C-alpha cells in the first residue's frame, strides 16, 4: 500500500466536518464573524432548517475584493494581528469557517467597505473558487450558503428534521445575542420572523427579552469578582427548574461555551436545592484575564481551558450560593400559576402571574439560627383553626389557620394564603441546622439506651464502615458487629426517636452513589440530607397551631427554606386577588 497525499478538496471537506457539523454551526461561525466586524445589526435567514439556505447580513466594516479571496483561504484571518494565540480577543480567530463552509456548500460572499464605491462578490462551490465580480449592496457583508453538504451528501443523513435544525440555529443566535446586547438581531425561518431583538442597554434587559417574563420574575442578579476574575448575570430560583440543561447560558469573555467545569460548578452550587434530575435556569457571564484562558481547544470553540480552574469553580459556587441564601424568602411565581391553573374549572383562562414573597430578604432571615432541637411533638387532637393572633398575618409566611390531611399547613397572610408541605419544610430546617452545627464542630449526639444492630449486605457494611469517621462527626457513632451487620451506639439528637435501622439502610444506599473521587463535601451533604429526612416531621402527623406557627417562623429565617433537601418546593403562595379571579369575583 502506497502512502499518498489526499486531494486538497478532500482535505478541506474532512476538515470542514470539525467546524460545520450542522446548519447551526455554520450560523454560529457566520454571526461571530459579523460581530467581530463591528456590526450593529445582524439578520439571519434560514430555509428548510438551513439545508437549502443560510443567509447572514450585517452592517459591519465589510471587505474589499482582495480580502474576499483571502477570506476563503484556510487559516487566513484578520483577527490575530500579532500572531499570539494567548491573547485572543475575538470570537473567530482560526480562519477555518468560510473555507470549511465553501468546501461543502455553495457559498457566496458579497461585501462593501465604507471606502469603496461599490461592492464585490465571490462564489465558492464545493471548494472551487469563482472570480471576484462587482456587485451592488450597502455597506457591510452578506454571506449566502446554499445547499449545505451537497458536496458531502453522507452528512445529510445525520441531520434532523428542519424544525429541529432551525431550533438549534435559534438557540445559537439567542446565546450570541445575550452576550452582545447592544447589537440588534433578527432571525427569519421560511419567511416567518422567529426572533427580533432590538439593541439593549445591558445584559439583564437582553436576557429578559430572550428568556421571557417568567424567568425574569424568578431571577436573581449576581455580580462578584475575585483575584482578577469576575462573574455577573441572572440565576433562576431553585424552584424555577427545568428538565434539561438547555436553559443554562454560559459565557466566558463574551464567548458562548458549553464547558464541563462550569456545568459541574453550577450543579454543585445548586446542590441540594433542586431535584437531581432537574436543572437550574441561568445566564452567567464569566470574565477572566486573557492570559489565564485558552480558547484554542476545539474547532467549534465551545470549550475553553482555565489556568486556575479551582478559582473559577470557587467563584461560581460561592456567588450562586450567596445569592440563593440572600433570597431564601422567594419561590418561583410559576408555582402559584401552576396551582391556580390546576384549580380552574374551565380551560382557556387567562394565565395569572402572581407576585411572590420577599423581593428583598426577609428581616426575620437576619436572626441567628435556632438551636438544633428535636422535631415538634406529635399531637393527636385536631388543631384549632382560628386561635392565632391576628398580628401574625403580617409575617412573610403569615399565621397558621389549619392543617389539611395531616400534611399541609394553611396560613393566612395580609393579602393571600400560603400552603406549606410540613415534612418538606421541616426537612430543610433540620438539614440547615445540622450543617451549621457541623461547621461549628458541635453536632449534638444522644447515646441509645439499647444499641441497635442493623443487618446489611456485605457491600452496604463496607460502605458504612468506610465512612465511620465522617458519620461520627455527624453524630452517628457506629462499629462493626460480626458478619453482615453494624452496631449503632449514638445518633444525632434530632433522630433520637427515629427509625435507626431504616436510616442506616438508606445511608448505605446513598453512599453507593458516591465513589471515592466524589468531593468529601458532596458526600457529607448527602448524608446530612438523609439524616435530616429521617429527623423531620412526617406527613400525617397532627400539629397544634403553635407548632405550625413555630414551623412558619423558623422557615422565615432559614436559608433556602423554599425547597426541601431534594429540591421540591416547601410552600406556595396564592394572592387574594388571584383567588378572587378564580371565583370570578373580579
Phi and psi in degrees as a GROMACS rama.xvg file:
@    title "Ramachandran Plot"
@    xaxis  label "Phi"
@    yaxis  label "Psi"
@TYPE xy
-98.4661  133.412  UNK-2
-79.0241  133.127  UNK-3
-141.314  159.222  UNK-4
-78.4894  136.523  UNK-5
-73.641  150.496  UNK-6
-59.0821  147.447  UNK-7
-60.338  -37.3052  UNK-8
-63.9482  -37.6354  UNK-9
-70.2975  -39.2521  UNK-10
-58.7448  -44.1552  UNK-11
-64.6504  -37.3603  UNK-12
-70.0156  -36.7913  UNK-13
-64.4204  -45.426  UNK-14
-64.4713  -33.2338  UNK-15
-63.1887  -29.5032  UNK-16
-63.5476  -23.9404  UNK-17
-78.0054  -28.695  UNK-18
-97.0552  -42.5503  UNK-19
-116.726  88.5213  UNK-20
-91.524  -21.8282  UNK-21
-159.583  169.215  UNK-22
-54.1735  -38.3537  UNK-23
-59.9298  -34.575  UNK-24
-66.5186  -38.7934  UNK-25
-65.6088  -41.5997  UNK-26
-59.554  -45.0788  UNK-27
-58.0317  -49.2523  UNK-28
-64.0858  -41.6045  UNK-29
-70.7013  -40.0246  UNK-30
-69.0081  -37.8345  UNK-31
-61.7651  -38.7833  UNK-32
-61.0836  -41.0341  UNK-33
-64.6956  -40.6066  UNK-34
-63.5517  -46.032  UNK-35
-62.0345  -26.6203  UNK-36
-81.7298  5.31919  UNK-37
80.7896  23.038  UNK-38
-66.12  146.366  UNK-39
-107.178  -15.314  UNK-40
-140.113  131.743  UNK-41
-131.146  125.283  UNK-42
-118.194  131.56  UNK-43
-120.777  133.99  UNK-44
-124.032  135.215  UNK-45
-128.917  144.926  UNK-46
-127.127  140.59  UNK-47
54.9534  42.3617  UNK-48
68.4739  10.4609  UNK-49
103.843  -6.40553  UNK-50
-64.3791  -49.6415  UNK-51
-92.7587  -25.9442  UNK-52
-154.107  131.478  UNK-53
-132.175  123.44  UNK-54
-132.968  129.104  UNK-55
-123.526  122.052  UNK-56
-118.836  132.959  UNK-57
-139.506  167.229  UNK-58
-112.356  35.7181  UNK-59
-75.9448  -163.159  UNK-60
-71.4436  -19.4329  UNK-61
76.9532  177.319  UNK-62
-134.752  149.619  UNK-63
-87.8718  172.6  UNK-64
-55.1844  -45.9545  UNK-65
-65.706  -35.5649  UNK-66
-69.1626  -29.5677  UNK-67
-60.0045  -43.2417  UNK-68
-64.7694  -41.1892  UNK-69
-68.4297  -32.9186  UNK-70
-62.3649  -27.6479  UNK-71
-100.358  9.8321  UNK-72
-88.4309  141.621  UNK-73
-64.8371  136.252  UNK-74
60.7811  32.1369  UNK-75
-108.519  126.66  UNK-76
-152.164  154.865  UNK-77
-100.222  5.62993  UNK-78
-104.618  6.5439  UNK-79
-129.228  70.3037  UNK-80
-61.211  -29.2555  UNK-81
-112.459  13.748  UNK-82
58.793  30.9395  UNK-83
-106.03  113.383  UNK-84
-78.2834  -8.82725  UNK-85
-96.3466  9.69779  UNK-86
-140.755  48.662  UNK-87
-82.4406  125.299  UNK-88
-120.995  8.16976  UNK-89
-117.466  164.375  UNK-90
-75.8966  -44.5792  UNK-91
-99.2188  143.609  UNK-92
-159.275  -9.81187  UNK-93
-91.7336  -16.1503  UNK-94
70.6141  30.4908  UNK-95
-110.382  -22.0345  UNK-96
-62.2955  -60.023  UNK-97
-62.6574  -47.3671  UNK-98
-63.0977  -33.3248  UNK-99
-66.5677  -44.1231  UNK-100
-64.8955  -43.0323  UNK-101
-63.7386  -23.6902  UNK-102
-76.8869  -20.9686  UNK-103
-122.513  2.98566  UNK-104
-146.804  -176.716  UNK-105
-100.952  108.547  UNK-106
-110.063  132.972  UNK-107
-128.054  127.875  UNK-108
-111.929  127.75  UNK-109
-129.706  124.387  UNK-110
-149.704  155.755  UNK-111
-149.9  129.521  UNK-112
-87.4188  164.15  UNK-113
-70.192  -21.2716  UNK-114
-86.6092  -6.81208  UNK-115
-94.1736  147.84  UNK-116
-78.5774  -25.6133  UNK-117
-147.163  168.412  UNK-118
-89.3499  170.767  UNK-119
-133.541  152.91  UNK-120
-134.361  150.513  UNK-121
-144.024  138.412  UNK-122
-118.328  137.406  UNK-123
-127.341  126.042  UNK-124
-124.971  113.468  UNK-125
57.9684  31.6058  UNK-126
92.9677  -6.02663  UNK-127
-96.4477  124.81  UNK-128
-85.4054  138.26  UNK-129
-96.6269  -178.966  UNK-130
-79.3055  154.789  UNK-131
-78.1321  130.181  UNK-132
-131.154  155.13  UNK-133
-69.9729  153.725  UNK-134
-151.709  172.419  UNK-135
-117.06  126.652  UNK-136
-171.724  164.788  UNK-137
-76.917  -178.565  UNK-138
-61.565  144.969  UNK-139
118.168  -160.642  UNK-140
-139.756  141.091  UNK-141
-121.808  123.658  UNK-142
-111.584  122.337  UNK-143
-117.486  124.366  UNK-144
-117.337  117.999  UNK-145
-115.266  146.136  UNK-146
52.7827  58.916  UNK-147
-58.8917  133.824  UNK-148
69.9299  17.6345  UNK-149
-64.0015  -29.9498  UNK-150
-82.6107  -12.1016  UNK-151
-133.231  70.8461  UNK-152
-59.5465  -23.0457  UNK-153
-61.2962  -28.4983  UNK-154
-66.2006  -32.0912  UNK-155
-61.5564  -29.1838  UNK-156
-66.1208  -21.0956  UNK-157
-95.942  -2.02461  UNK-158
-79.3958  148.947  UNK-159
-84.4985  -177.41  UNK-160
-63.1228  161.149  UNK-161
-56.6332  -40.7306  UNK-162
-62.6442  -39.4182  UNK-163
-67.5624  -45.1272  UNK-164
-63.9807  -37.7304  UNK-165
-65.1548  -37.63  UNK-166
-66.3966  -35.5196  UNK-167
-64.6532  -41.9802  UNK-168
-64.8892  -39.3884  UNK-169
-64.3278  -39.2243  UNK-170
-62.0526  -42.8278  UNK-171
-59.4308  -45.4438  UNK-172
-67.0666  -38.5163  UNK-173
-62.9378  -41.3991  UNK-174
-63.6087  -44.861  UNK-175
-65.7258  -36.1867  UNK-176
-65.6441  -38.354  UNK-177
-66.8011  -34.3281  UNK-178
-75.1591  -19.244  UNK-179
-133.93  72.8254  UNK-180
-65.6397  -22.6628  UNK-181
-82.0353  -1.96479  UNK-182
-100.497  137.584  UNK-183
-84.2509  138.273  UNK-184
-128.393  145.269  UNK-185
-143.168  136.08  UNK-186
-124.907  126.121  UNK-187
-116.479  123.827  UNK-188
-112.274  111.852  UNK-189
50.2942  51.0562  UNK-190
70.9398  10.6144  UNK-191
-114.775  126.468  UNK-192
-74.1774  112.314  UNK-193
-95.4133  -21.9859  UNK-194
-152.83  131.47  UNK-195
-143.287  116.617  UNK-196
-125.499  118.995  UNK-197
-82.1028  161.283  UNK-198
-56.5685  142.193  UNK-199
-120.064  153.89  UNK-200
-76.0075  -25.4899  UNK-201
-150.858  169.797  UNK-202
-65.6566  -37.3991  UNK-203
-60.2886  -41.5328  UNK-204
-65.1042  -43.5435  UNK-205
-66.0759  -40.3722  UNK-206
-59.2972  -45.0669  UNK-207
-62.4453  -36.8352  UNK-208
-65.7634  -36.9622  UNK-209
-82.0725  -45.6895  UNK-210
-89.9078  -12.4217  UNK-211
93.8466  169.367  UNK-212
-67.3236  -34.3588  UNK-213
-61.5645  -43.4791  UNK-214
-65.0314  -41.5276  UNK-215
-58.6222  -38.0412  UNK-216
-74.5589  -20.0843  UNK-217
-109.962  16.0269  UNK-218
-101.655  152.652  UNK-219
-122.979  130.183  UNK-220
-83.0163  137.633  UNK-221
-129.479  151.109  UNK-222
-161.945  110.459  UNK-223
-142.439  162.914  UNK-224
-144.486  156.712  UNK-225
-161.461  126.273  UNK-226
50.3858  45.5949  UNK-227
86.9827  -7.8414  UNK-228
-108.985  154.219  UNK-229
-141.943  155.257  UNK-230
-136.049  140.59  UNK-231
-150.286  165.345  UNK-232
140.021  -159.919  UNK-233
-127.782  131.677  UNK-234
-119.442  142.455  UNK-235
-80.3817  148.954  UNK-236
-59.8801  151.305  UNK-237
-55.9164  -34.5735  UNK-238
-76.3407  -6.60922  UNK-239
-102.448  75.1077  UNK-240
-114.88  165.383  UNK-241
-125.353  163.166  UNK-242
-78.1145  -19.8332  UNK-243
-132.393  172.898  UNK-244
-89.73  14.5129  UNK-245
-63.7086  -23.4664  UNK-246
-93.3297  19.7978  UNK-247
-103.859  109.757  UNK-248
-107.451  115.374  UNK-249
-120.675  136.866  UNK-250
-135.838  136.773  UNK-251
-123.624  116.655  UNK-252
51.2606  43.1934  UNK-253
80.5614  3.35432  UNK-254
-105.554  122.138  UNK-255
-64.2824  131.788  UNK-256
-136.682  162.262  UNK-257
-130.313  83.5607  UNK-258
-107.434  133.654  UNK-259
-63.2415  -38.7693  UNK-260
-60.276  -45.8683  UNK-261
-67.049  -43.1295  UNK-262
-63.088  -39.9647  UNK-263
-65.7721  -38.4708  UNK-264
-65.01  -38.7697  UNK-265
-65.0799  -44.4435  UNK-266
-60.6082  -41.6875  UNK-267
-67.9328  -35.9672  UNK-268
-66.0724  -41.8258  UNK-269
-78.2739  -28.3472  UNK-270
40.9365  -113.133  UNK-271
-91.199  20.5948  UNK-272
-99.5873  -11.8683  UNK-273
-133.133  153.316  UNK-274
-59.2852  152.46  UNK-275
-63.5582  -27.9967  UNK-276
-96.1039  12.8598  UNK-277
-116.524  166.046  UNK-278
-136.273  144.538  UNK-279
-70.8063  154.501  UNK-280
-108.419  132.261  UNK-281
-168.077  165.242  UNK-282
-137.191  111.824  UNK-283
-120.495  136.126  UNK-284
-116.429  112.329  UNK-285
-103.198  131.32  UNK-286
-120.573  122.707  UNK-287
-129.729  156.496  UNK-288
-57.0905  140.015  UNK-289
-56.0717  -38.2821  UNK-290
-68.4727  -17.0006  UNK-291
-97.3225  12.8102  UNK-292
-136.706  135.438  UNK-293
-116.519  111.606  UNK-294
-98.6041  -2.79541  UNK-295
-93.1381  55.6859  UNK-296
-101.605  -39.6359  UNK-297
-143.645  144.89  UNK-298
-55.0443  -32.4991  UNK-299
-74.3213  -13.7984  UNK-300
60.0392  29.684  UNK-301
-100.24  -5.06091  UNK-302
-117.336  146.775  UNK-303
-134.827  165.58  UNK-304
-128.107  139.274  UNK-305
-107.237  140.58  UNK-306
-65.9473  -33.2496  UNK-307
-129.742  78.953  UNK-308
-62.3498  -31.3377  UNK-309
-65.3458  -36.3257  UNK-310
-64.3391  -43.5034  UNK-311
-63.3291  -45.3967  UNK-312
-62.6657  -44.3929  UNK-313
-62.8707  -38.6672  UNK-314
-64.6206  -43.7439  UNK-315
-68.1982  -51.1084  UNK-316
-62.333  -46.4306  UNK-317
-63.7242  -44.3994  UNK-318
-67.4653  -39.1965  UNK-319
-67.8719  -45.4667  UNK-320
-63.735  -40.374  UNK-321
-64.6571  -40.8218  UNK-322
-64.5583  -42.97  UNK-323
-64.0165  -38.7488  UNK-324
-66.0964  -41.7204  UNK-325
-66.1312  -25.455  UNK-326
-113.22  34.6962  UNK-327
-64.3314  -19.7657  UNK-328
-84.5077  6.91836  UNK-329
-111.071  146.42  UNK-330
-129.344  161.079  UNK-331
-64.8969  133.3  UNK-332
-64.4629  -18.426  UNK-333
-65.8815  -22.3812  UNK-334
-61.1  -47.1239  UNK-335
-67.1378  -38.9638  UNK-336
-60.0418  -45.8539  UNK-337
-64.2769  -39.9976  UNK-338
-62.8431  -45.0744  UNK-339
-65.6406  -38.3551  UNK-340
-62.9254  -37.947  UNK-341
-70.8385  -21.9039  UNK-342
-88.3317  -15.3637  UNK-343
-66.7655  133.819  UNK-344
-82.4025  -1.34162  UNK-345
-143.766  158.998  UNK-346
-94.7152  168.588  UNK-347
80.3309  12.1708  UNK-348
-73.6911  153.27  UNK-349
-67.4071  135.017  UNK-350
-66.0623  135.504  UNK-351
-104.246  132.542  UNK-352
-118.987  85.9686  UNK-353
-72.0115  164.509  UNK-354
-75.4064  167.611  UNK-355
-127.397  161.329  UNK-356
-66.7684  137.073  UNK-357
77.9465  68.7002  UNK-358
-60.9551  -29.9737  UNK-359
-122.882  159.18  UNK-360
-55.4833  139.148  UNK-361
-61.8933  140.542  UNK-362
-61.6821  -24.3867  UNK-363
-74.3635  -19.503  UNK-364
-66.6896  -25.4336  UNK-365
-77.4019  -9.60886  UNK-366
-67.9125  158.035  UNK-367
-66.2484  145.505  UNK-368
-58.5504  145.384  UNK-369
-69.2363  153.791  UNK-370
-66.1719  147.139  UNK-371
-64.6169  125.112  UNK-372
-144.131  178.559  UNK-373
-75.4594  161.968  UNK-374
-66.2019  152.879  UNK-375
-54.1099  144.871  UNK-376
-72.468  156.828  UNK-377
-74.6741  145.663  UNK-378
-127.809  141.261  UNK-379
-98.9095  -18.4782  UNK-380
-81.7562  155.434  UNK-381
-72.0643  135.412  UNK-382
-71.5139  144.788  UNK-383
-71.4074  140.821  UNK-384
-90.6376  -16.9571  UNK-385
-131.349  23.42  UNK-386
-88.591  5.64983  UNK-387
-91.3779  139.55  UNK-388
-61.0638  137.247  UNK-389
-59.5124  -30.2042  UNK-390
-65.1614  -20.7528  UNK-391
-68.0539  -21.0281  UNK-392
-64.2886  -17.0916  UNK-393
-76.508  -11.0171  UNK-394
-68.1617  154.389  UNK-395
-53.2257  -41.1529  UNK-396
-100.773  9.43499  UNK-397
73.4237  -162.939  UNK-398
-111.934  132.984  UNK-399
-63.6791  132.354  UNK-400
-117.331  -26.9629  UNK-401
-166.308  164.27  UNK-402
-123.021  130.915  UNK-403
-110.257  131.561  UNK-404
54.2358  27.476  UNK-405
61.3572  19.2215  UNK-406
-134.68  -38.06  UNK-407
-115.562  131.337  UNK-408
-95.6881  131.472  UNK-409
-106.419  122.564  UNK-410
-120.292  148.881  UNK-411
-105.77  129.792  UNK-412
-107.613  179.668  UNK-413
-60.5456  -31.8635  UNK-414
-135.442  29.4642  UNK-415
171.987  -159.501  UNK-416
-131.702  156.45  UNK-417
-125.42  131.782  UNK-418
-107.19  128.207  UNK-419
-122.25  132.599  UNK-420
-85.676  107.819  UNK-421
-63.988  -37.8873  UNK-422
-70.4108  -46.538  UNK-423
-60.6972  -41.8  UNK-424
-66.3793  -48.5645  UNK-425
-68.5863  -29.6739  UNK-426
-59.2305  -43.7452  UNK-427
-66.049  -40.589  UNK-428
-61.0671  -47.5348  UNK-429
-63.4842  -42.1519  UNK-430
-59.7702  -49.0455  UNK-431
-66.1199  -36.7354  UNK-432
-64.5098  -41.5073  UNK-433
-66.4173  -37.5595  UNK-434
-63.2983  -43.3076  UNK-435
-62.8663  -43.0005  UNK-436
-64.7049  -38.8529  UNK-437
-64.4032  -43.1833  UNK-438
-64.6538  -30.3998  UNK-439
-83.5982  -4.73245  UNK-440
73.5074  28.6636  UNK-441
-146.105  64.5441  UNK-442
-78.698  116.821  UNK-443
-62.5689  135.984  UNK-444
-115.529  162.564  UNK-445
-139.173  124.067  UNK-446
-71.6064  139.821  UNK-447
-82.4725  134.452  UNK-448
-59.2719  -40.955  UNK-449
-123.471  110.407  UNK-450
-53.2208  146.48  UNK-451
-103.614  129.407  UNK-452
-95.447  125.212  UNK-453
-116.733  121.378  UNK-454
-88.1074  133.827  UNK-455
-139.134  163.715  UNK-456
-71.1736  167.066  UNK-457
-60.004  -37.5513  UNK-458
-64.8135  -41.4012  UNK-459
-65.142  -41.1366  UNK-460
-60.4533  -45.9059  UNK-461
-61.978  -41.9869  UNK-462
-65.2041  -43.9352  UNK-463
-65.4698  -47.6993  UNK-464
-66.9795  -31.603  UNK-465
-68.3408  -17.1787  UNK-466
-111.654  21.0279  UNK-467
-57.9198  -40.7087  UNK-468
-65.6577  -44.077  UNK-469
-62.3551  -44.762  UNK-470
-65.0754  -36.4942  UNK-471
-62.7281  -38.1561  UNK-472
-65.2286  -23.1457  UNK-473
-92.0836  0.565571  UNK-474
100.09  1.39501  UNK-475
-106.036  105.092  UNK-476
-98.6387  119.767  UNK-477
-129.845  165.524  UNK-478
-156.627  157.493  UNK-479
-65.4266  151.955  UNK-480
-144.56  79.4986  UNK-481
69.6149  -160.09  UNK-482
-87.6552  126.559  UNK-483
74.0467  27.2343  UNK-484
-156.536  158.373  UNK-485
-132.101  160.152  UNK-486
-113.488  129.463  UNK-487
-104.091  119.994  UNK-488
-102.808  -35.7534  UNK-489
-135.648  152.184  UNK-490
-133.331  159.12  UNK-491
-57.9049  142.478  UNK-492
-51.4753  -42.0998  UNK-493
-66.0076  -14.2257  UNK-494
-103.647  12.003  UNK-495
-58.5687  -32.6713  UNK-496
-103.73  10.7486  UNK-497
-85.6925  179.415  UNK-498
-86.0803  97.1544  UNK-499
-64.8354  -40.3275  UNK-500
-61.4928  -47.4048  UNK-501
-63.3763  -38.0232  UNK-502
-61.1992  -49.6662  UNK-503
-64.1133  -40.7736  UNK-504
-65.2534  -39.4305  UNK-505
-63.9657  -39.2051  UNK-506
-64.2607  -38.85  UNK-507
-61.0494  -40.9113  UNK-508
-68.0231  -40.6067  UNK-509
-61.3704  -45.1953  UNK-510
-68.1852  -21.6896  UNK-511
-65.1875  -23.1439  UNK-512
-83.7989  -6.21303  UNK-513
-117.555  120.394  UNK-514
-87.6308  179.571  UNK-515
-66.8393  -19.9383  UNK-516
-81.7838  -12.6235  UNK-517
-66.2347  141.078  UNK-518
-56.8538  140.571  UNK-519
-55.9012  -40.8053  UNK-520
-60.5406  -38.6546  UNK-521
-64.5322  -41.7472  UNK-522
-65.578  -44.0293  UNK-523
-63.9475  -43.626  UNK-524
-61.8766  -38.7585  UNK-525
-63.5044  -41.5979  UNK-526
-66.2618  -43.2729  UNK-527
-59.7622  -40.8202  UNK-528
-61.5222  -42.4315  UNK-529
-66.638  -41.192  UNK-530
-60.0579  -44.5715  UNK-531
-63.2728  -37.5027  UNK-532
-60.9104  -40.2049  UNK-533
-77.0442  -18.4609  UNK-534
-99.7192  12.7781  UNK-535
-102.784  162.485  UNK-536
-61.0971  125.006  UNK-537
-83.8056  151.342  UNK-538
-61.6183  140.852  UNK-539
97.2446  -6.92829  UNK-540
-90.7935  125.868  UNK-541
-75.753  134.517  UNK-542
-119.089  146.574  UNK-543
-77.772  167.532  UNK-544
-60.0768  -42.6388  UNK-545
-61.7671  -41.1691  UNK-546
-65.9186  -39.8251  UNK-547
-64.8412  -43.4252  UNK-548
-65.7441  -36.4947  UNK-549
-62.3414  -39.6356  UNK-550
-61.9684  -44.953  UNK-551
-62.7849  -43.3597  UNK-552
-65.6047  -39.2961  UNK-553
-65.4203  -38.9821  UNK-554
-60.5137  -36.3522  UNK-555
-66.699  -21.5117  UNK-556
-125.319  25.6783  UNK-557
-107.869  128.933  UNK-558
-57.0279  139.129  UNK-559
59.2734  30.5358  UNK-560
-73.5558  -2.34683  UNK-561
-76.0945  -12.0514  UNK-562
-146.051  150.799  UNK-563
-78.4446  -178.43  UNK-564
-63.0605  -22.6242  UNK-565
-95.266  1.71293  UNK-566
93.6442  0.019847  UNK-567
-78.9885  148.084  UNK-568
-65.5276  144.427  UNK-569
-98.2196  -23.2234  UNK-570
-152.129  154.495  UNK-571
-133.91  134.47  UNK-572
-107.106  136.175  UNK-573
-118.777  121.204  UNK-574
-72.6696  147.608  UNK-575
-59.8307  -39.2885  UNK-576
-61.3492  -35.9844  UNK-577
-73.6529  -35.9562  UNK-578
-65.5074  -38.4517  UNK-579
-64.2016  -37.683  UNK-580
-65.7173  -35.8062  UNK-581
-59.5589  -37.3047  UNK-582
-96.7192  13.8065  UNK-583
58.8277  34.841  UNK-584
-88.1008  -5.08093  UNK-585
